[in-house]
Amino acid sequence: MTNLLLVEDDTTLSLGIVYSLEKEGYKVDKVNTVESAKNIIDDKKFDLIILDIGLPDGDGFELCKYIRQNRTTPIIFLSAEDEEVNIVMALDMGGDDYITKPFRINELLSRIKAVLRRYNKTLLGQNLQSGDIKVDLLSNKVFVKDEEINLTASEYKLLLILMKNFKIALSRLQILENLWDTEGDFVDDNSLSVYIKRLREKIEEDFSQPKYIKTLRGVGYMWDMEVVS
């Protein structure tokens, strides 16, 4: 699932944006100040941030600078200001796109999809690293302690789903919805349990006491170790 953060102090506008994005299948967190945005960004991983420029305790430029200190998360600016100097400043500071208010929700949705497509392309050839596990995204190879392991297509996709959402609790349904189209075959709840077991056997040092794939009773699973790319 794609996790978005909306930083917007206009309550009516933010409620409308959240409603529309969630209808499209996105998971959205909403905050309305620079300080609350910094707190949630420090605690959670987001795939994209939608950032208003005018905020009660500061501005979006300040927050963008804070984010860019150690994150490459895509940022879309929202602003009522359409002056060229503001647009240039936003993009030069690390913004990926700039939308002027008022805007149609379909325009925002299209911009989000376009930014995510561009961002995901830049990940090609990079690695995901978590503890002793390394994934080469270009070659689709997985290494544990520098030794390559063999995964099925479904096991590989399951690994990516978990690693790209590290420290985020994923329900079994969320995982199943993303696994379903791996090879055009239906993946049921029992199959997911088998995939989890097999993946643990291949990547965990002691699969009976896993340190990577944590079971959340009554919820689902979570990748319980930081992932860097």
Phi and psi restraints in degrees (value plus and minus 20) as a CYANA .aco file:
   2 THR   PHI    -105.7   -65.7
   2 THR   PSI     103.6   143.6
   3 ASN   PHI    -121.5   -81.5
   3 ASN   PSI     102.1   142.1
   4 LEU   PHI    -135.0   -95.0
   4 LEU   PSI     130.0   170.0
   5 LEU   PHI    -138.4   -98.4
   5 LEU   PSI     108.0   148.0
   6 LEU   PHI    -128.6   -88.6
   6 LEU   PSI     102.0   142.0
   7 VAL   PHI    -131.8   -91.8
   7 VAL   PSI      80.6   120.6
   8 GLU   PHI    -172.8  -132.8
   8 GLU   PSI     109.6   149.6
   9 ASP   PHI    -115.9   -75.9
   9 ASP   PSI     -26.2    13.8
  10 ASP   PHI    -102.7   -62.7
  10 ASP   PSI      84.4   124.4
  11 THR   PHI     -78.7   -38.7
  11 THR   PSI     -66.5   -26.5
  12 THR   PHI     -81.8   -41.8
  12 THR   PSI     -66.3   -26.3
  13 LEU   PHI     -84.3   -44.3
  13 LEU   PSI     -64.4   -24.4
  14 SER   PHI     -85.4   -45.4
  14 SER   PSI     -58.8   -18.8
  15 LEU   PHI     -83.1   -43.1
  15 LEU   PSI     -60.5   -20.5
  16 GLY   PHI     -85.9   -45.9
  16 GLY   PSI     -60.7   -20.7
  17 ILE   PHI     -85.4   -45.4
  17 ILE   PSI     -66.5   -26.5
  18 VAL   PHI     -80.5   -40.5
  18 VAL   PSI     -65.0   -25.0
  19 TYR   PHI     -78.4   -38.4
  19 TYR   PSI     -66.9   -26.9
  20 SER   PHI     -87.5   -47.5
  20 SER   PSI     -61.2   -21.2
  21 LEU   PHI     -87.8   -47.8
  21 LEU   PSI     -60.2   -20.2
  22 GLU   PHI     -87.1   -47.1
  22 GLU   PSI     -52.6   -12.6
  23 LYS   PHI     -82.8   -42.8
  23 LYS   PSI     -49.2    -9.2
  24 GLU   PHI    -104.5   -64.5
  24 GLU   PSI     -21.4    18.6
  25 GLY   PHI      79.5   119.5
  25 GLY   PSI     -16.2    23.8
  26 TYR   PHI    -102.8   -62.8
  26 TYR   PSI     131.0   171.0
  27 LYS   PHI    -118.7   -78.7
  27 LYS   PSI     104.9   144.9
  28 VAL   PHI    -144.3  -104.3
  28 VAL   PSI     107.9   147.9
  29 ASP   PHI    -122.4   -82.4
  29 ASP   PSI     123.4   163.4
  30 LYS   PHI    -147.8  -107.8
  30 LYS   PSI     109.2   149.2
  31 VAL   PHI    -154.2  -114.2
  31 VAL   PSI     146.9   186.9
  32 ASN   PHI    -150.8  -110.8
  32 ASN   PSI     -10.4    29.6
  33 THR   PHI    -158.5  -118.5
  33 THR   PSI     142.4   182.4
  34 VAL   PHI     -83.2   -43.2
  34 VAL   PSI     -64.5   -24.5
  35 GLU   PHI     -83.8   -43.8
  35 GLU   PSI     -66.2   -26.2
  36 SER   PHI     -86.6   -46.6
  36 SER   PSI     -51.9   -11.9
  37 ALA   PHI     -86.2   -46.2
  37 ALA   PSI     -64.3   -24.3
  38 LYS   PHI     -80.1   -40.1
  38 LYS   PSI     -61.7   -21.7
  39 ASN   PHI     -83.0   -43.0
  39 ASN   PSI     -66.2   -26.2
  40 ILE   PHI     -94.5   -54.5
  40 ILE   PSI     -51.9   -11.9
  41 ILE   PHI     -86.5   -46.5
  41 ILE   PSI     -53.7   -13.7
  42 ASP   PHI     -91.3   -51.3
  42 ASP   PSI     -44.3    -4.3
  43 ASP   PHI    -118.0   -78.0
  43 ASP   PSI     -45.7    -5.7
  44 LYS   PHI    -150.6  -110.6
  44 LYS   PSI     138.5   178.5
  45 LYS   PHI    -121.7   -81.7
  45 LYS   PSI     111.2   151.2
  46 PHE   PHI    -141.2  -101.2
  46 PHE   PSI     129.4   169.4
  47 ASP   PHI    -105.7   -65.7
  47 ASP   PSI     -43.5    -3.5
  48 LEU   PHI    -182.0  -142.0
  48 LEU   PSI     125.5   165.5
  49 ILE   PHI    -141.0  -101.0
  49 ILE   PSI     108.6   148.6
  50 ILE   PHI    -122.3   -82.3
  50 ILE   PSI      99.4   139.4
  51 LEU   PHI    -146.6  -106.6
  51 LEU   PSI      96.4   136.4
  52 ASP   PHI     -95.8   -55.8
  52 ASP   PSI     125.6   165.6
  53 ILE   PHI     -99.4   -59.4
  53 ILE   PSI     -63.4   -23.4
  54 GLY   PHI    -110.4   -70.4
  54 GLY   PSI      91.5   131.5
  55 LEU   PHI    -147.9  -107.9
  55 LEU   PSI     135.1   175.1
  56 PRO   PHI     -79.5   -39.5
  56 PRO   PSI     -54.7   -14.7
  57 ASP   PHI    -133.1   -93.1
  57 ASP   PSI       1.1    41.1
  58 GLY   PHI     139.8   179.8
  58 GLY   PSI    -173.8  -133.8
  59 ASP   PHI    -159.9  -119.9
  59 ASP   PSI     147.4   187.4
  60 GLY   PHI     -85.8   -45.8
  60 GLY   PSI     -47.2    -7.2
  61 PHE   PHI     -82.7   -42.7
  61 PHE   PSI     -63.4   -23.4
  62 GLU   PHI     -80.7   -40.7
  62 GLU   PSI     -64.1   -24.1
  63 LEU   PHI     -88.3   -48.3
  63 LEU   PSI     -58.8   -18.8
  64 CYS   PHI     -80.2   -40.2
  64 CYS   PSI     -63.3   -23.3
  65 LYS   PHI     -81.0   -41.0
  65 LYS   PSI     -60.2   -20.2
  66 TYR   PHI     -83.6   -43.6
  66 TYR   PSI     -64.9   -24.9
  67 ILE   PHI     -83.1   -43.1
  67 ILE   PSI     -62.4   -22.4
  68 ARG   PHI     -93.5   -53.5
  68 ARG   PSI     -26.6    13.4
  69 GLN   PHI     -82.4   -42.4
  69 GLN   PSI     -55.5   -15.5
  70 ASN   PHI    -168.8  -128.8
  70 ASN   PSI      -3.5    36.5
  71 ARG   PHI    -155.9  -115.9
  71 ARG   PSI     128.6   168.6
  72 THR   PHI    -128.9   -88.9
  72 THR   PSI      -5.7    34.3
  73 THR   PHI     -72.9   -32.9
  73 THR   PSI     109.8   149.8
  74 PRO   PHI     -79.6   -39.6
  74 PRO   PSI     123.2   163.2
  75 ILE   PHI    -149.0  -109.0
  75 ILE   PSI     109.0   149.0
  76 ILE   PHI    -131.5   -91.5
  76 ILE   PSI     101.3   141.3
  77 PHE   PHI    -103.9   -63.9
  77 PHE   PSI     122.6   162.6
  78 LEU   PHI    -137.5   -97.5
  78 LEU   PSI     117.3   157.3
  79 SER   PHI    -181.7  -141.7
  79 SER   PSI     128.3   168.3
  80 ALA   PHI    -101.2   -61.2
  80 ALA   PSI     -31.7     8.3
  81 GLU   PHI    -107.3   -67.3
  81 GLU   PSI     105.8   145.8
  82 ASP   PHI    -133.5   -93.5
  82 ASP   PSI      -4.2    35.8
  83 GLU   PHI     -89.1   -49.1
  83 GLU   PSI     121.5   161.5
  84 GLU   PHI     -78.5   -38.5
  84 GLU   PSI     -56.0   -16.0
  85 VAL   PHI     -82.6   -42.6
  85 VAL   PSI     -57.5   -17.5
  86 ASN   PHI     -89.0   -49.0
  86 ASN   PSI     -60.0   -20.0
  87 ILE   PHI     -85.1   -45.1
  87 ILE   PSI     -65.6   -25.6
  88 VAL   PHI     -82.4   -42.4
  88 VAL   PSI     -63.1   -23.1
  89 MET   PHI     -81.4   -41.4
  89 MET   PSI     -64.1   -24.1
  90 ALA   PHI     -81.8   -41.8
  90 ALA   PSI     -63.5   -23.5
  91 LEU   PHI     -92.7   -52.7
  91 LEU   PSI     -57.6   -17.6
  92 ASP   PHI     -86.7   -46.7
  92 ASP   PSI     -49.3    -9.3
  93 MET   PHI    -100.5   -60.5
  93 MET   PSI     -25.8    14.2
  94 GLY   PHI     101.1   141.1
  94 GLY   PSI     -15.1    24.9
  95 GLY   PHI     -90.5   -50.5
  95 GLY   PSI     129.7   169.7
  96 ASP   PHI    -119.2   -79.2
  96 ASP   PSI     -40.2    -0.2
  97 ASP   PHI    -181.7  -141.7
  97 ASP   PSI     145.6   185.6
  98 TYR   PHI    -164.0  -124.0
  98 TYR   PSI     101.9   141.9
  99 ILE   PHI    -138.6   -98.6
  99 ILE   PSI     109.9   149.9
 100 THR   PHI    -111.7   -71.7
 100 THR   PSI     112.7   152.7
 101 LYS   PHI     -99.5   -59.5
 101 LYS   PSI     127.1   167.1
 102 PRO   PHI     -97.8   -57.8
 102 PRO   PSI     136.0   176.0
 103 PHE   PHI    -160.1  -120.1
 103 PHE   PSI     139.1   179.1
 104 ARG   PHI    -104.8   -64.8
 104 ARG   PSI     123.3   163.3
 105 ILE   PHI     -81.8   -41.8
 105 ILE   PSI     -52.6   -12.6
 106 ASN   PHI     -85.1   -45.1
 106 ASN   PSI     -51.3   -11.3
 107 GLU   PHI     -86.6   -46.6
 107 GLU   PSI     -63.9   -23.9
 108 LEU   PHI     -81.0   -41.0
 108 LEU   PSI     -64.6   -24.6
 109 LEU   PHI     -80.1   -40.1
 109 LEU   PSI     -62.0   -22.0
 110 SER   PHI     -85.6   -45.6
 110 SER   PSI     -60.7   -20.7
 111 ARG   PHI     -85.7   -45.7
 111 ARG   PSI     -60.8   -20.8
 112 ILE   PHI     -79.8   -39.8
 112 ILE   PSI     -68.2   -28.2
 113 LYS   PHI     -81.6   -41.6
 113 LYS   PSI     -61.0   -21.0
 114 ALA   PHI     -85.9   -45.9
 114 ALA   PSI     -63.5   -23.5
 115 VAL   PHI     -84.9   -44.9
 115 VAL   PSI     -62.9   -22.9
 116 LEU   PHI     -84.1   -44.1
 116 LEU   PSI     -57.7   -17.7
 117 ARG   PHI     -82.8   -42.8
 117 ARG   PSI     -66.2   -26.2
 118 ARG   PHI     -83.2   -43.2
 118 ARG   PSI     -62.5   -22.5
 119 TYR   PHI     -85.0   -45.0
 119 TYR   PSI     -63.8   -23.8
 120 ASN   PHI     -84.4   -44.4
 120 ASN   PSI     -52.4   -12.4
 121 LYS   PHI     -85.6   -45.6
 121 LYS   PSI     -54.3   -14.3
 122 THR   PHI     -89.3   -49.3
 122 THR   PSI     -36.5     3.5
 123 LEU   PHI     -99.3   -59.3
 123 LEU   PSI     -35.9     4.1
 124 LEU   PHI     -81.0   -41.0
 124 LEU   PSI     113.4   153.4
 125 GLY   PHI      69.4   109.4
 125 GLY   PSI     -30.6     9.4
 126 GLN   PHI    -109.8   -69.8
 126 GLN   PSI     150.2   190.2
 127 ASN   PHI    -132.9   -92.9
 127 ASN   PSI     133.3   173.3
 128 LEU   PHI    -127.5   -87.5
 128 LEU   PSI     111.4   151.4
 129 GLN   PHI    -148.9  -108.9
 129 GLN   PSI     110.4   150.4
 130 SER   PHI    -166.5  -126.5
 130 SER   PSI      89.4   129.4
 131 GLY   PHI      39.2    79.2
 131 GLY   PSI    -145.4  -105.4
 132 ASP   PHI    -108.6   -68.6
 132 ASP   PSI     -16.5    23.5
 133 ILE   PHI    -123.1   -83.1
 133 ILE   PSI     111.7   151.7
 134 LYS   PHI    -150.3  -110.3
 134 LYS   PSI     112.6   152.6
 135 VAL   PHI    -138.3   -98.3
 135 VAL   PSI     102.8   142.8
 136 ASP   PHI    -110.4   -70.4
 136 ASP   PSI      87.5   127.5
 137 LEU   PHI     -91.2   -51.2
 137 LEU   PSI     -41.1    -1.1
 138 LEU   PHI     -98.3   -58.3
 138 LEU   PSI     -62.9   -22.9
 139 SER   PHI    -116.4   -76.4
 139 SER   PSI     -26.7    13.3
 140 ASN   PHI      40.0    80.0
 140 ASN   PSI      12.8    52.8
 141 LYS   PHI    -122.3   -82.3
 141 LYS   PSI     125.9   165.9
 142 VAL   PHI    -141.3  -101.3
 142 VAL   PSI     114.5   154.5
 143 PHE   PHI    -144.9  -104.9
 143 PHE   PSI     118.9   158.9
 144 VAL   PHI    -140.3  -100.3
 144 VAL   PSI      98.4   138.4
 145 LYS   PHI      32.2    72.2
 145 LYS   PSI      24.0    64.0
 146 ASP   PHI      49.9    89.9
 146 ASP   PSI     -12.7    27.3
 147 GLU   PHI    -128.0   -88.0
 147 GLU   PSI     108.4   148.4
 148 GLU   PHI     -89.2   -49.2
 148 GLU   PSI     118.2   158.2
 149 ILE   PHI    -137.2   -97.2
 149 ILE   PSI     134.8   174.8
 150 ASN   PHI    -118.8   -78.8
 150 ASN   PSI     104.6   144.6
 151 LEU   PHI    -140.6  -100.6
 151 LEU   PSI     127.6   167.6
 152 THR   PHI     -92.1   -52.1
 152 THR   PSI     149.0   189.0
 153 ALA   PHI     -79.7   -39.7
 153 ALA   PSI     -62.4   -22.4
 154 SER   PHI     -89.2   -49.2
 154 SER   PSI     -58.4   -18.4
 155 GLU   PHI     -84.9   -44.9
 155 GLU   PSI     -60.0   -20.0
 156 TYR   PHI     -84.8   -44.8
 156 TYR   PSI     -64.8   -24.8
 157 LYS   PHI     -86.4   -46.4
 157 LYS   PSI     -58.5   -18.5
 158 LEU   PHI     -80.3   -40.3
 158 LEU   PSI     -63.2   -23.2
 159 LEU   PHI     -80.2   -40.2
 159 LEU   PSI     -64.2   -24.2
 160 LEU   PHI     -85.9   -45.9
 160 LEU   PSI     -60.5   -20.5
 161 ILE   PHI     -77.9   -37.9
 161 ILE   PSI     -66.2   -26.2
 162 LEU   PHI     -89.2   -49.2
 162 LEU   PSI     -65.9   -25.9
 163 MET   PHI     -87.7   -47.7
 163 MET   PSI     -59.3   -19.3
 164 LYS   PHI     -92.3   -52.3
 164 LYS   PSI     -33.1     6.9
 165 ASN   PHI    -137.8   -97.8
 165 ASN   PSI      15.3    55.3
 166 PHE   PHI     -77.7   -37.7
 166 PHE   PSI     122.7   162.7
 167 LYS   PHI      46.6    86.6
 167 LYS   PSI      -5.2    34.8
 168 ILE   PHI    -135.9   -95.9
 168 ILE   PSI     107.6   147.6
 169 ALA   PHI     -91.2   -51.2
 169 ALA   PSI     102.6   142.6
 170 LEU   PHI    -132.6   -92.6
 170 LEU   PSI     108.9   148.9
 171 SER   PHI     -92.5   -52.5
 171 SER   PSI     141.2   181.2
 172 ARG   PHI     -81.5   -41.5
 172 ARG   PSI     -56.6   -16.6
 173 LEU   PHI     -84.7   -44.7
 173 LEU   PSI     -62.5   -22.5
 174 GLN   PHI     -79.9   -39.9
 174 GLN   PSI     -62.9   -22.9
 175 ILE   PHI     -87.0   -47.0
 175 ILE   PSI     -63.6   -23.6
 176 LEU   PHI     -81.7   -41.7
 176 LEU   PSI     -60.3   -20.3
 177 GLU   PHI     -82.1   -42.1
 177 GLU   PSI     -52.9   -12.9
 178 ASN   PHI    -103.9   -63.9
 178 ASN   PSI     -44.7    -4.7
 179 LEU   PHI    -102.5   -62.5
 179 LEU   PSI     -44.2    -4.2
 180 TRP   PHI     -71.3   -31.3
 180 TRP   PSI     -61.7   -21.7
 181 ASP   PHI    -115.5   -75.5
 181 ASP   PSI      -3.8    36.2
 182 THR   PHI     -74.8   -34.8
 182 THR   PSI     -70.0   -30.0
 183 GLU   PHI    -152.2  -112.2
 183 GLU   PSI       3.0    43.0
 184 GLY   PHI      57.2    97.2
 184 GLY   PSI     -10.0    30.0
 185 ASP   PHI    -125.7   -85.7
 185 ASP   PSI     131.7   171.7
 186 PHE   PHI     -97.1   -57.1
 186 PHE   PSI     114.4   154.4
 187 VAL   PHI    -133.6   -93.6
 187 VAL   PSI      98.1   138.1
 188 ASP   PHI    -117.3   -77.3
 188 ASP   PSI     158.4   198.4
 189 ASP   PHI     -82.9   -42.9
 189 ASP   PSI     -59.0   -19.0
 190 ASN   PHI     -86.4   -46.4
 190 ASN   PSI     -58.3   -18.3
 191 SER   PHI     -83.4   -43.4
 191 SER   PSI     -58.3   -18.3
 192 LEU   PHI     -80.3   -40.3
 192 LEU   PSI     -62.7   -22.7
 193 SER   PHI     -80.2   -40.2
 193 SER   PSI     -58.5   -18.5
 194 VAL   PHI     -87.4   -47.4
 194 VAL   PSI     -64.6   -24.6
 195 TYR   PHI     -80.1   -40.1
 195 TYR   PSI     -63.0   -23.0
 196 ILE   PHI     -81.0   -41.0
 196 ILE   PSI     -65.6   -25.6
 197 LYS   PHI     -81.8   -41.8
 197 LYS   PSI     -67.2   -27.2
 198 ARG   PHI     -85.7   -45.7
 198 ARG   PSI     -59.2   -19.2
 199 LEU   PHI     -85.6   -45.6
 199 LEU   PSI     -61.4   -21.4
 200 ARG   PHI     -81.4   -41.4
 200 ARG   PSI     -60.9   -20.9
 201 GLU   PHI     -82.6   -42.6
 201 GLU   PSI     -48.6    -8.6
 202 LYS   PHI    -109.8   -69.8
 202 LYS   PSI     -46.6    -6.6
 203 ILE   PHI    -133.8   -93.8
 203 ILE   PSI     -43.5    -3.5
 204 GLU   PHI    -105.4   -65.4
 204 GLU   PSI     121.8   161.8
 205 GLU   PHI     -86.5   -46.5
 205 GLU   PSI     -59.5   -19.5
 206 ASP   PHI    -154.2  -114.2
 206 ASP   PSI      77.1   117.1
 207 PHE   PHI     -86.9   -46.9
 207 PHE   PSI     -34.9     5.1
 208 SER   PHI     -98.2   -58.2
 208 SER   PSI     -38.0     2.0
 209 GLN   PHI    -152.4  -112.4
 209 GLN   PSI      50.4    90.4
 210 PRO   PHI     -86.1   -46.1
 210 PRO   PSI     119.3   159.3
 211 LYS   PHI    -126.1   -86.1
 211 LYS   PSI     -34.9     5.1
 212 TYR   PHI    -116.1   -76.1
 212 TYR   PSI     -78.1   -38.1
 213 ILE   PHI    -116.2   -76.2
 213 ILE   PSI      85.6   125.6
 214 LYS   PHI    -114.7   -74.7
 214 LYS   PSI     112.2   152.2
 215 THR   PHI    -105.1   -65.1
 215 THR   PSI     107.8   147.8
 216 LEU   PHI    -126.7   -86.7
 216 LEU   PSI      84.0   124.0
 217 ARG   PHI     -74.8   -34.8
 217 ARG   PSI     108.1   148.1
 218 GLY   PHI      57.5    97.5
 218 GLY   PSI     -21.4    18.6
 219 VAL   PHI    -140.8  -100.8
 219 VAL   PSI     -86.3   -46.3
 220 GLY   PHI     145.7   185.7
 220 GLY   PSI    -141.6  -101.6
 221 TYR   PHI    -160.6  -120.6
 221 TYR   PSI     142.6   182.6
 222 MET   PHI    -169.5  -129.5
 222 MET   PSI     118.2   158.2
 223 TRP   PHI     -98.2   -58.2
 223 TRP   PSI      93.3   133.3
 224 ASP   PHI    -118.9   -78.9
 224 ASP   PSI      10.5    50.5
 225 MET   PHI    -165.4  -125.4
 225 MET   PSI     125.8   165.8
 226 GLU   PHI     -81.6   -41.6
 226 GLU   PSI     123.0   163.0
 227 VAL   PHI    -139.2   -99.2
 227 VAL   PSI     112.2   152.2
 228 VAL   PHI    -140.1  -100.1
 228 VAL   PSI     132.8   172.8
